[in-house]
Amino acid sequence: MKMSTSICKDLKTIPPFYDEAIKMKTCSKCCVLETQDSIQFDAKGVCNVCKQVEVKKNTVDWVGRRKMLDEFIAHYRGKYQYDCIIPFSGGKDSTYTVWYLVEVCKLKPLVVSFNHGFFRPQHLENRNRTLNKLGVDFLTFLPSWKIRRELMLESFRRKGDFCWHCHSGCYVYPVQLAVKFHVPLIFWGQPDAEYGSYGYTYEEIQEVDERQFNRFINLGITAEDMVGMLPEWITMSDLAPFQYPDRDTLRALKVRSVHLGSFIPWDPRAMAQTIHKELGWKFDKVEGIPEEYGWEKVECMFTGIRDYLKYIKRGFGRTRHLVSIDIREGRKNREEALSLIEKYDGKRPASLDLFLKLLDITEEEFVSIAISHCVAPYKHDTSKTVKGEPLWDHDQWLDLLGMRE
Ligand SMILES: [Zn+2]
């Protein structure tokens, strides 16, 4: 498209920084869009995530960080019933974290998993294989479906995100267990500087705390807020699994909550290969992303719905996120990335039918709630909706959900 001279003077409208087809600014390097949370562009149109990754590659002394890890865990090793607690979804990041801390660092962890209720069949196999091969103790918790359903509906209507129970539960459960078992060290996997820039950078060792939980994890809704929004039959004791332990208790126990990825460089593609080789962790297909990313978010039945929602709200799905990582790592060029985005992002997932049945809402309601949370300048056009294909295990989900009639 030919642009007028006056428009070309404005950097904000010059390609590749401005994508004329979708009418949005995009990082001139990695293709992320201006509708991504907390994204900022410099004068050359390069985003803050690209810059963080440069810091990771060029500035951080990873040899020094690895030594720091040894010194850090020496304070905890052998002093408690478990050396640390590892929050574990069974996806690639947490599986790699458990593998690394057990096999490389020789720690004895308590592995803990908040169950959001939608784990896929191969995920469950991967999880059990990992736990057996590493020989670790494991605890899991599945909250009531009646409560989860109300939470999903409420957070979807209010925030356009149905995963409040999962965001909150996954963060709260390990901290509650740290208190219960008197184990003051929690090890997460990937640090936030990897994919976003919520004020965290690779120059610091990020700690997960209540401040972070309330600002970035729980959609700005605490369990105490949530109980007031739900039907009266739900009480605070029903929401206890989503309530962050109080500050005094955590301070008394001196809880430290850190990311393994602050101490070793985080490379999802390489990590997926490692756990595949070492633990027999199997790749899977996910709705709306190319098969080559078979390690990404394979654990949840409704990843495709989350990504579709993101597309309706912000104009991009998981493929754009994945190819942007590959561009930063020098594995894909912009043209390859854009053609994959075109092919995969934004399709209506086949799993939506099951999701609507589960929550008892119509597709019109679903789309109109999603559109009410649109992030400017993106405007969703429902007339361009293309349907996606069902996944290979889709039919088994009915049994896992107890929905087979
Ligand atoms: Zn970028």
Residues whose N, C-alpha, C, O or C-beta is under 5 A from the ligand:
A	BS01	ZN	C27 K29 C30 C31 V46 C47 C50
